[in-house]
Amino acid sequence: MRKIVLCAAAVLGLCSATFAQVLPKNMMKNTSWIGFGKPLSGDPMFYGLTDTFQARFDIGSFTIEGMLNWSLLANYDNEGDVDNFSFGTSNRNPLSLHYGYNYNTSKYPAFFNNAANVSNVIQDSYYVNFLWHFSRNFDFGVGTKLNWQVGPAPRYGSWLWESDAHVRQGGFSTRYDDRSGSYAKTSTEDVGSYKFSVDEPGSADVVGFVPYANKYAKRALGIRFVSDGNIGVELGAAIPNGFNTDNPAFNFAAKIIPVDWLEISAVMEGAFESQANFYAGSTIGADNFVLDLYLAMDSLFTDAEDDEAYGLGAAITFEIPRTEISLRPEVGFNFFENSDYTMAWYAAGDLSFDITRDVGFGLWVSYASGSSKKSWDDWEVTKDYDGGHIFDIRPSVDFAFSRNIAFTGYADLEFRTAFDGQSRDCWSAGCYIFFTKIYCIKKACMLICAHCVRFNGIRCNA
């Protein structure tokens, strides 16, 4: 069920799949969630329902894929009772609902805000991608979530609407929204940008987040080359959304697999633009472990002298000897050019194993220590402040009901202590229901197969 594949060749091979997108192959997937919990502000509440529908079609040399997220969320009256439910497309998901609404409850609101800022858990309400595989080794794509990436980086575990999604980098607060990787807005839709500004200590409860730019094409127009042969090579370039001919910005990526146990990757995001971000990463595979290493260097060429940020992290995936228990501990250290800001760090671990053939157990645990200001020691009102800390634990149980239907039940408990000592906690629990259908394409039409056929090397068991 949840067992992590440790074969190095398989891991590196999957990373090199030419046509890997948000969905890995021809399929339809529907993810429904219903849940409740206690947000950071307020009493326990029933949140409602979210539903995410995804589909991918590979027809000849073209790929089309899309997603729509809708919700039926509860609205509460002043007495704290359910008043009504709102239906519509939504960018909310179980992890964002987990926090609820944020309020500034600091004792010194003119200077500090010890409430959480969790902009990076907002998801897209939709995505649409179009790809043309105009030769065996080349792809041309345009879309709102191309998901072209190289190398490892800190992650949520799954897409935010899926059952394995957990906090990233220990749950640091940040106003950064990196969904789209855009250079600038081109419509009234607020989609965020790759341009990163360091979260000042005191601007939210526990800050210290640093983004990793290993996804070089998100909301973008891109082209990539993926080689055949014993030495794997991927070269990619993309024009991010909002590209301006007066101030051009490009993304470039390269990945090489010189031997079957080593992958090396690098990305320059926003090249020729002052707030460019650099990424480098490597995956080292062996018979009994996979080691991921990654480096981030953000806002490299701005005129300011104290706004750069750096991240350094690692994760190792292995199986405990003589068991079927898989572990993936990870650690990250984030540094800032501003000499007044201290280092932030986090440590986390992901455990999973199969209880039976159809039932699996998973556990995510993380701890994060935020960045503080050294100058706080100089003032009586702030001398006891530190960077704050976050502890999160998320157990889950999976059940495969059939070939196409699966369920996941989970609980997510998070304890946040802000830089000024103010403690808050939140928790959520719920159930996911997955329906997945793999299909084949015949005569340019989608056909839900009544029997097993072969399409592009993938067995279709509809």
C-alpha positions as MATLAB code, in Angstrom:
seq = 'MRKIVLCAAAVLGLCSATFAQVLPKNMMKNTSWIGFGKPLSGDPMFYGLTDTFQARFDIGSFTIEGMLNWSLLANYDNEGDVDNFSFGTSNRNPLSLHYGYNYNTSKYPAFFNNAANVSNVIQDSYYVNFLWHFSRNFDFGVGTKLNWQVGPAPRYGSWLWESDAHVRQGGFSTRYDDRSGSYAKTSTEDVGSYKFSVDEPGSADVVGFVPYANKYAKRALGIRFVSDGNIGVELGAAIPNGFNTDNPAFNFAAKIIPVDWLEISAVMEGAFESQANFYAGSTIGADNFVLDLYLAMDSLFTDAEDDEAYGLGAAITFEIPRTEISLRPEVGFNFFENSDYTMAWYAAGDLSFDITRDVGFGLWVSYASGSSKKSWDDWEVTKDYDGGHIFDIRPSVDFAFSRNIAFTGYADLEFRTAFDGQSRDCWSAGCYIFFTKIYCIKKACMLICAHCVRFNGIRCNA';
ca = [
       0.000    0.000    0.000;
       2.242    2.773    1.283;
       5.591    1.011    1.050;
       8.361    3.186   -0.366;
      10.239    1.597   -3.258;
      13.921    1.505   -2.457;
      15.341    0.122   -5.676;
      17.688    2.887   -6.827;
      17.323    2.127  -10.509;
      13.546    2.293  -10.275;
      13.632    5.552   -8.343;
      15.970    7.274  -10.773;
      14.100    5.843  -13.732;
      10.799    7.232  -12.494;
      12.402   10.635  -12.065;
      13.362   10.521  -15.736;
       9.962    9.618  -17.188;
       9.601   11.706  -20.323;
       5.893   12.436  -20.095;
       5.459   12.639  -16.297;
       2.967   15.351  -15.421;
       0.665   15.916  -12.458;
      -0.930   12.576  -13.335;
       1.580    9.918  -14.432;
      -0.456    8.292  -17.223;
      -3.834    8.076  -18.969;
      -6.288    8.114  -16.105;
      -9.145    9.745  -14.274;
      -8.883   10.357  -10.546;
     -11.400   11.736   -8.080;
     -10.367   12.604   -4.520;
     -13.091   13.444   -2.005;
     -12.508   14.583    1.570;
     -14.823   15.203    4.502;
     -13.444   16.458    7.798;
     -13.654   18.423   11.004;
     -11.264   19.875   13.554;
     -10.219   22.823   15.678;
      -8.422   25.631   13.794;
      -5.831   27.957   15.333;
      -8.580   30.418   16.195;
     -11.982   29.208   17.345;
     -13.752   26.120   18.618;
     -13.970   22.633   17.079;
     -16.021   22.693   13.905;
     -17.212   20.622   10.972;
     -15.478   21.901    7.830;
     -17.474   20.215    5.103;
     -16.494   18.490    1.875;
     -13.917   19.059   -0.846;
     -13.704   17.155   -4.129;
     -10.893   17.216   -6.681;
     -11.429   15.749  -10.143;
      -8.414   15.114  -12.383;
      -8.066   13.604  -15.849;
      -5.246   13.039  -18.327;
      -5.572   12.107  -21.999;
      -2.645   10.958  -24.158;
      -3.770   10.980  -27.798;
      -1.089   10.385  -30.391;
       1.668   12.928  -29.812;
      -0.468   15.137  -27.554;
      -1.234   15.189  -23.837;
      -4.094   17.128  -22.287;
      -4.726   17.147  -18.556;
      -6.803   19.155  -16.152;
      -8.182   19.447  -12.642;
     -11.107   21.143  -10.942;
     -11.454   21.490   -7.182;
     -14.850   22.275   -5.694;
     -16.129   22.336   -2.135;
     -19.203   22.333    0.053;
     -17.979   24.193    3.128;
     -19.832   25.084    6.297;
     -20.564   28.687    7.289;
     -21.095   29.454   10.974;
     -23.235   32.062   12.710;
     -22.189   34.283   15.614;
     -23.205   31.613   18.144;
     -20.830   29.087   16.576;
     -23.518   26.942   14.976;
     -23.649   25.820   11.343;
     -25.691   28.395    9.454;
     -25.420   27.139    5.868;
     -23.130   25.521    3.323;
     -21.444   27.194    0.346;
     -20.871   25.288   -2.884;
     -18.394   26.261   -5.586;
     -14.880   26.031   -6.940;
     -12.323   26.525   -4.210;
      -8.612   26.775   -3.427;
      -9.163   25.336    0.051;
      -7.980   21.868    1.008;
      -7.712   19.777    4.189;
      -4.353   21.296    5.142;
      -5.444   24.924    4.712;
      -8.738   24.293    6.527;
      -6.657   22.753    9.315;
      -5.482   26.293   10.232;
      -8.773   28.155    9.789;
      -8.682   31.943    9.746;
      -5.780   33.952   11.110;
      -6.026   36.876   13.503;
      -3.435   39.272   14.860;
      -3.586   38.762   18.600;
      -0.137   40.125   19.438;
       0.280   42.335   22.477;
       2.189   44.756   20.241;
       0.255   44.787   16.946;
       2.026   47.919   15.704;
       5.299   45.979   15.496;
       4.688   42.238   15.679;
       2.164   39.611   14.640;
       2.340   36.305   16.469;
      -0.467   34.721   14.451;
       0.263   32.154   11.733;
       0.659   33.088    8.078;
       0.210   29.954    5.992;
      -0.116   31.239    2.427;
       1.882   28.292    1.111;
      -0.895   25.777    1.854;
      -3.320   27.384   -0.617;
      -3.851   25.233   -3.706;
      -5.063   25.880   -7.233;
      -8.803   25.668   -7.814;
      -8.008   24.274  -11.279;
      -5.209   23.517  -13.708;
      -5.045   22.880  -17.448;
      -1.978   21.667  -19.367;
      -1.372   21.045  -23.078;
       1.707   19.150  -24.304;
       3.005   18.272  -27.741;
       5.570   15.466  -27.887;
       6.885   16.508  -31.299;
       9.670   13.938  -31.289;
      10.727   10.969  -29.233;
      12.906   13.114  -26.965;
      11.313   16.566  -27.030;
       8.247   18.026  -25.329;
       6.620   21.394  -25.846;
       4.136   22.441  -23.190;
       1.970   25.309  -22.046;
      -0.194   25.223  -18.960;
      -1.062   26.479  -15.513;
       0.656   23.589  -13.704;
       3.114   21.833  -15.997;
       4.942   20.341  -13.001;
       8.259   19.955  -14.842;
      10.881   19.390  -12.191;
      14.321   17.960  -11.614;
      15.911   16.719   -8.423;
      14.640   16.349   -4.845;
      13.418   19.095   -2.497;
      11.387   19.449    0.715;
       7.836   18.418   -0.040;
       4.297   18.052    1.261;
       4.363   14.304    0.635;
       1.574   14.567   -1.964;
      -0.446   17.215   -3.720;
      -2.269   19.342   -1.158;
      -5.626   17.741   -1.984;
      -4.334   14.184   -1.474;
      -4.288   11.995    1.607;
      -0.519   12.010    2.228;
      -0.245   15.833    2.320;
       1.452   17.173    5.453;
       3.209   20.371    6.481;
       6.329   21.294    4.491;
       9.607   22.316    6.154;
       8.041   21.737    9.561;
       5.176   24.188    9.000;
       7.002   27.554    8.978;
       4.761   30.587    8.549;
       5.321   32.482    5.305;
       3.498   34.944    3.093;
       5.171   33.303    0.081;
       2.799   31.620   -2.382;
       4.768   29.517   -4.860;
       1.932   27.703   -6.639;
       2.435   29.263  -10.062;
       6.092   30.219  -10.273;
       4.977   33.349  -12.165;
       7.109   36.373  -12.971;
       4.081   38.663  -12.599;
       0.295   38.671  -12.668;
      -1.381   38.821  -16.077;
      -5.001   38.835  -14.928;
      -7.108   39.603  -11.882;
      -6.424   36.074  -10.636;
      -3.986   36.099   -7.717;
      -1.541   33.267   -8.420;
       1.621   34.254   -6.538;
       5.155   34.596   -7.877;
       8.541   32.904   -7.710;
      10.000   36.169   -6.335;
      10.821   35.486   -2.711;
      11.113   38.008    0.104;
      12.373   36.785    3.454;
       9.742   36.725    6.200;
      10.992   39.080    8.906;
      11.080   37.543   12.400;
       8.072   38.936   14.229;
       5.971   39.220   11.050;
       4.265   35.911   11.934;
       4.431   33.362   14.731;
       7.267   31.066   13.542;
       9.115   32.127   10.387;
      12.105   30.703    8.533;
      10.775   29.256    5.275;
      13.043   29.154    2.198;
      11.746   27.902   -1.201;
      13.559   25.413   -3.451;
      13.274   26.138   -7.181;
      13.504   22.583   -8.537;
      10.212   22.968  -10.471;
      11.297   24.975  -13.487;
       7.941   25.060  -15.327;
       4.675   25.630  -13.480;
       2.363   28.276  -15.003;
       4.569   28.640  -18.033;
       5.436   27.861  -21.629;
       8.282   25.377  -21.825;
      10.366   23.008  -23.897;
      12.446   20.086  -22.693;
      14.748   17.390  -24.013;
      15.062   13.966  -22.369;
      17.694   11.626  -23.775;
      17.679    7.906  -24.423;
      20.555    5.619  -23.684;
      22.657    4.639  -20.708;
      23.440    8.205  -19.646;
      20.238   10.079  -18.832;
      20.086   13.785  -19.618;
      17.242   16.280  -19.276;
      17.541   19.868  -20.451;
      14.635   22.264  -20.055;
      13.746   25.915  -20.500;
      10.571   27.824  -19.690;
       9.069   31.280  -19.960;
       7.168   31.934  -16.711;
       3.744   33.520  -16.644;
       4.070   37.323  -16.768;
       7.240   37.349  -18.898;
       7.929   40.912  -20.032;
       9.960   41.766  -23.140;
      11.421   44.848  -21.413;
      12.536   42.801  -18.389;
      12.798   39.204  -19.619;
      13.004   36.268  -17.237;
      13.666   32.631  -18.162;
      13.952   29.376  -16.273;
      16.655   26.851  -17.185;
      17.121   23.319  -15.870;
      19.574   20.469  -16.338;
      19.700   16.926  -15.002;
      22.204   14.169  -15.668;
      22.204   10.521  -14.607;
      25.781    9.411  -15.374;
      25.330    6.011  -13.711;
      22.210    4.211  -12.551;
      22.769    5.154   -8.884;
      23.440    8.894   -9.241;
      21.352   11.862  -10.377;
      22.588   15.483  -10.388;
      20.287   18.457  -11.093;
      20.413   22.248  -11.256;
      17.880   25.024  -11.986;
      18.105   28.771  -12.484;
      14.668   30.316  -11.953;
      14.186   33.859  -13.238;
      17.495   34.077  -15.086;
      18.338   37.645  -16.220;
      16.046   39.006  -13.491;
      17.209   40.430  -10.158;
      15.165   38.109   -7.921;
      16.476   34.947   -9.554;
      16.621   31.722   -7.539;
      19.186   28.924   -7.898;
      18.691   25.268   -7.021;
      21.010   22.258   -6.983;
      20.175   18.728   -5.932;
      21.372   15.159   -6.094;
      19.929   11.696   -5.513;
      22.211    8.800   -4.614;
      20.687    5.332   -4.729;
      21.875    1.994   -3.402;
      20.366   -1.428   -2.796;
      19.089   -0.483    0.666;
      18.753    3.306    0.741;
      18.156    6.446   -1.329;
      19.855    9.684   -0.252;
      18.559   13.100   -1.375;
      20.639   16.275   -1.054;
      19.456   19.774   -2.010;
      20.571   23.413   -1.956;
      18.622   26.666   -2.457;
      19.973   30.173   -3.076;
      17.194   32.771   -3.471;
      16.965   36.446   -4.507;
      20.524   36.393   -5.794;
      20.890   39.617   -7.792;
      18.764   42.249   -6.076;
      20.200   45.650   -5.173;
      19.463   45.168   -1.477;
      22.365   43.870    0.566;
      20.450   41.760    3.074;
      17.589   39.957    1.319;
      19.188   36.727    0.089;
      18.150   33.393    1.586;
      19.822   29.985    1.539;
      18.564   26.479    2.256;
      20.491   23.268    2.782;
      18.800   19.929    3.404;
      18.921   16.159    3.104;
      16.622   13.149    3.331;
      17.340    9.437    3.362;
      14.836    6.702    2.554;
      15.491    3.170    3.775;
      13.809    0.047    5.064;
      14.495   -1.229    8.575;
      16.352   -4.556    8.202;
      14.227   -7.706    8.534;
      11.021   -5.661    8.519;
       8.776   -4.044    5.938;
       8.874   -0.684    7.723;
      10.026    2.180    5.493;
      11.497    5.365    6.993;
      12.330    8.724    5.463;
      13.960   11.125    7.937;
      14.831   14.592    6.642;
      16.493   17.719    7.980;
      16.830   21.271    6.696;
      18.741   24.418    7.658;
      17.739   27.871    6.388;
      20.086   30.861    6.486;
      19.606   34.547    5.740;
      21.920   37.249    4.429;
      20.551   39.712    6.987;
      23.024   39.360    9.848;
      20.302   40.200   12.378;
      18.289   37.072   11.489;
      19.266   33.760   13.080;
      19.190   30.392   11.338;
      15.934   28.414   11.165;
      15.899   24.625   11.045;
      13.541   21.668   11.006;
      13.696   17.884   11.342;
      11.047   15.419   10.227;
      10.358   11.785    9.559;
       7.910    9.721    7.518;
       7.185    6.106    8.478;
       5.016    3.608    6.629;
       4.300   -0.099    6.564;
       1.633   -2.542    5.446;
      -0.557   -4.068    8.142;
      -2.210   -6.467    5.709;
      -2.351   -6.739    1.940;
      -5.077   -4.077    1.791;
      -4.373   -1.980    4.895;
      -1.398    0.301    5.475;
      -0.267    2.655    8.221;
       1.621    5.929    7.885;
       3.038    8.433   10.356;
       4.499   11.907    9.771;
       6.289   13.751   12.600;
       8.108   17.088   12.353;
       9.664   19.763   14.553;
      10.643   23.255   13.393;
      12.586   26.020   15.153;
      12.072   29.491   13.730;
      14.318   32.454   12.977;
      14.653   35.293   15.483;
      16.311   38.710   15.610;
      19.561   39.135   17.497;
      18.601   42.755   18.197;
      15.644   41.597   20.305;
      18.148   41.120   23.130;
      18.743   44.883   23.204;
      15.206   45.802   24.270;
      13.464   45.057   27.543;
      10.120   44.286   25.880;
      11.627   41.743   23.463;
      14.616   40.284   25.307;
      12.728   37.040   26.061;
      11.633   36.526   22.459;
      13.004   33.640   20.402;
      12.146   32.181   17.035;
       9.285   30.009   18.261;
       8.759   26.359   17.420;
       6.239   23.958   15.855;
       5.537   20.283   16.526;
       3.313   18.313   14.147;
       2.213   14.663   14.180;
      -0.055   13.036   11.582;
      -0.981    9.325   11.717;
      -3.088    7.790    8.947;
      -4.542    4.437    7.898;
      -5.178    3.407    4.269;
      -7.631    0.779    3.081;
      -7.786   -0.495   -0.490;
     -11.441   -1.411   -0.946;
     -11.065   -2.493   -4.540;
      -8.868   -2.017   -7.589;
     -10.358    1.422   -8.187;
     -11.523    2.616   -4.743;
      -9.478    3.387   -1.625;
     -10.070    5.104    1.714;
      -7.768    6.971    4.097;
      -8.537    8.071    7.647;
      -6.185   10.444    9.447;
      -5.654   12.856   12.320;
      -3.304   15.867   12.229;
      -2.222   17.502   15.494;
      -0.098   20.659   15.438;
       1.292   22.693   18.337;
       2.670   26.173   17.574;
       4.509   28.441   20.028;
       5.142   31.920   18.621;
       8.321   33.958   19.001;
       6.810   35.800   22.020;
       5.756   32.626   23.834;
       2.097   32.659   22.765;
       1.042   29.021   22.268;
      -1.702   27.797   19.977;
      -2.675   24.423   18.706;
      -4.890   23.101   15.949;
      -6.063   19.679   14.945;
      -8.049   18.135   12.162;
      -9.331   14.694   11.254;
     -11.184   13.280    8.325;
     -11.588   10.689    5.626;
     -10.449   10.635    2.011;
     -12.152    8.573   -0.675;
     -10.283    7.899   -3.926;
     -11.713    6.658   -7.173;
      -9.140    6.010   -9.889;
      -9.742    4.738  -13.409;
      -7.034    3.942  -15.946;
      -8.270    4.030  -19.517;
      -7.058    3.683  -23.077;
      -7.566    5.905  -26.099;
      -9.004    4.405  -29.264;
      -9.614    6.312  -32.493;
      -9.013    9.645  -30.698;
     -11.841    8.987  -28.223;
     -11.739    7.979  -24.568;
     -12.886    4.397  -24.127;
     -13.409    2.896  -20.685;
     -12.195   -0.611  -21.395;
     -14.228   -3.693  -20.599;
     -11.111   -5.827  -20.733;
      -7.361   -5.489  -20.432;
      -5.486   -3.874  -23.307;
      -2.093   -2.342  -23.828;
      -1.558    1.375  -24.448;
       1.896    2.976  -24.435;
       3.196    0.106  -22.361;
       0.638    0.646  -19.580;
      -1.861   -2.083  -18.830;
      -5.389   -0.748  -18.741;
      -7.559   -2.669  -16.293;
     -10.741   -0.616  -16.492;
];
